[in-house]
Amino acid sequence: MNRSLTAIVEREGDGYVALCPELDVVSQGYSVSEARDNLAEALELFFETAPQEEVESRLRGEVYVTQIEVALG
């Protein structure tokens, strides 16, 4: 069974950090694709090893990623 989750990737120093906000799982890599792949692996390991109670307590049902415009000073 597959599940679609959100991956937010940000540059940090010489690499990239990838976050899954639905489960608060993070990984990193030297490129966007490596960070994303490492996050997918971390999520798979999380689902394989975490007790069902932990998965349910951490899992957020809906996450929306959007941009907003704000006035500066």
C-alpha positions in Angstrom: 0.0 0.0 0.0 1.3 3.5 -0.8 0.4 6.8 0.8 1.0 10.3 -0.6 2.8 12.6 1.8 4.3 16.1 1.6 8.0 16.8 1.2 9.2 20.3 1.9 12.9 20.7 0.8 15.0 23.7 1.8 18.6 24.6 1.2 20.7 24.5 4.3 24.4 25.3 4.0 26.0 23.1 1.4 23.0 20.7 1.3 19.3 20.3 1.5 16.9 19.4 4.3 13.7 17.5 3.6 10.7 17.6 6.0 7.5 15.5 6.0 5.1 17.8 8.0 2.5 15.1 8.3 4.7 13.0 10.5 7.5 15.4 11.5 10.2 13.3 9.9 13.3 14.9 8.5 16.2 13.8 6.4 18.9 15.5 4.3 21.1 15.2 1.2 23.6 17.0 -1.0 20.9 17.7 -3.7 17.2 18.2 -3.7 16.6 14.7 -5.2 19.0 13.0 -2.7 17.2 14.8 0.2 13.8 13.7 -1.1 15.0 10.1 -1.6 16.5 10.0 1.8 13.3 11.3 3.3 11.3 8.6 1.5 13.7 6.0 3.0 13.3 7.5 6.5 9.5 7.5 6.1 9.5 3.8 5.0 11.7 2.9 8.0 9.4 4.9 10.3 6.4 3.0 9.1 8.2 -0.3 9.3 9.4 0.2 12.9 7.1 2.6 14.7 4.3 1.2 16.8 0.9 1.9 15.3 0.0 4.1 18.3 3.0 6.4 17.5 2.1 6.6 13.8 -1.5 7.6 14.7 -0.4 10.1 17.3 2.0 11.9 14.9 0.0 11.7 11.7 -1.7 14.9 10.7 -4.6 14.5 8.3 -4.2 17.5 6.0 -1.2 19.7 5.3 -1.4 22.5 2.8 1.7 24.2 1.4 1.0 27.6 -0.1 2.6 31.0 -0.5 1.4 34.3 1.0 2.4 37.8 0.2 3.1 40.3 3.0 4.1 43.9 3.2 7.6 44.6 4.2 8.2 47.4 6.7 
